[in-house]
Amino acid sequence: MTVSKPQPLVEYRPALQQLKWQARLMVALWLIAQLAGGTAAGLSALSGAGIAVLGQAYFVFRAFRHAGARSAQHIVQEFYRGEAGKFLLTALLFASVFIFYKKVDPVWLFTGFVLEQLVAWIVPLANRNTQR
């Protein structure tokens, strides 16, 4: 019995498209918070959104590295590793913001994070509906 090497995934454009939408929202959130609440609010919203985007980017590049039926076990392992890494990265980034940014506005921080998470859920659903 030979063990196959995982094949690189050629097609992960939908995941990259999602990251592009998240980056656009991150800029929009920063501008809205900056105008509505000042510099501290803008940086807090940007931090929250950035935490979500960085976590999602880590997951995308970790989980979508392999393709093919022979790589099924590798794919499942990478999804679990990607999700665990995303969770750890998110926790560390939140801790860093609260430790090092003394003027953090928690409302804007979590608003940015939650809205970015919503985009991470909505974009794949919208793409699936447009591909039918």
FENFENKA-V28649 format. One record per residue. N is the residue number from 1. RES is the residue in one small letter. D_CENTER is the distance of its C-alpha to the mean C-alpha in Angstrom with 1 decimal. Layout:
<<N:RES:D_CENTER> <N:RES:D_CENTER>>
//
This chain:
<<1:m:38.1> <2:t:35.7> <3:v:32.1> <4:s:30.1> <5:k:27.6> <6:p:24.1> <7:q:23.8> <8:p:21.0> <9:l:19.0> <10:v:20.1> <11:e:18.2> <12:y:14.4> <13:r:14.7> <14:p:13.2> <15:a:9.8> <16:l:10.3> <17:q:11.7> <18:q:8.7> <19:l:6.9> <20:k:10.3> <21:w:10.5> <22:q:7.6> <23:a:9.5> <24:r:12.7> <25:l:11.9> <26:m:11.1> <27:v:14.6> <28:a:16.2> <29:l:15.3> <30:w:16.6> <31:l:19.7> <32:i:20.4> <33:a:20.1> <34:q:22.1> <35:l:24.8> <36:a:24.9> <37:g:24.8> <38:g:25.3> <39:t:23.8> <40:a:22.7> <41:a:20.9> <42:g:19.3> <43:l:18.0> <44:s:16.9> <45:a:14.9> <46:l:13.4> <47:s:12.7> <48:g:11.0> <49:a:8.8> <50:g:8.3> <51:i:7.5> <52:a:4.6> <53:v:3.5> <54:l:5.2> <55:g:4.3> <56:q:2.0> <57:a:4.9> <58:y:7.1> <59:f:7.1> <60:v:7.8> <61:f:10.4> <62:r:11.7> <63:a:12.2> <64:f:13.4> <65:r:16.1> <66:h:19.0> <67:a:20.9> <68:g:24.3> <69:a:26.2> <70:r:27.5> <71:s:24.0> <72:a:23.2> <73:q:23.5> <74:h:21.3> <75:i:18.6> <76:v:18.7> <77:q:18.9> <78:e:15.8> <79:f:13.8> <80:y:15.1> <81:r:14.6> <82:g:11.0> <83:e:10.5> <84:a:12.9> <85:g:11.5> <86:k:8.0> <87:f:10.4> <88:l:12.7> <89:l:10.5> <90:t:9.3> <91:a:13.1> <92:l:14.3> <93:l:12.5> <94:f:13.8> <95:a:17.1> <96:s:17.3> <97:v:16.9> <98:f:19.6> <99:i:21.8> <100:f:21.8> <101:y:21.3> <102:k:24.4> <103:k:24.2> <104:v:20.8> <105:d:21.0> <106:p:19.3> <107:v:19.5> <108:w:17.5> <109:l:15.1> <110:f:14.3> <111:t:14.7> <112:g:12.0> <113:f:9.6> <114:v:11.1> <115:l:11.2> <116:e:7.6> <117:q:7.3> <118:l:10.4> <119:v:9.3> <120:a:6.9> <121:w:10.3> <122:i:12.7> <123:v:12.0> <124:p:12.7> <125:l:15.7> <126:a:17.0> <127:n:16.8> <128:r:18.7> <129:n:21.3> <130:t:22.0> <131:q:22.5> <132:r:25.3>>
//
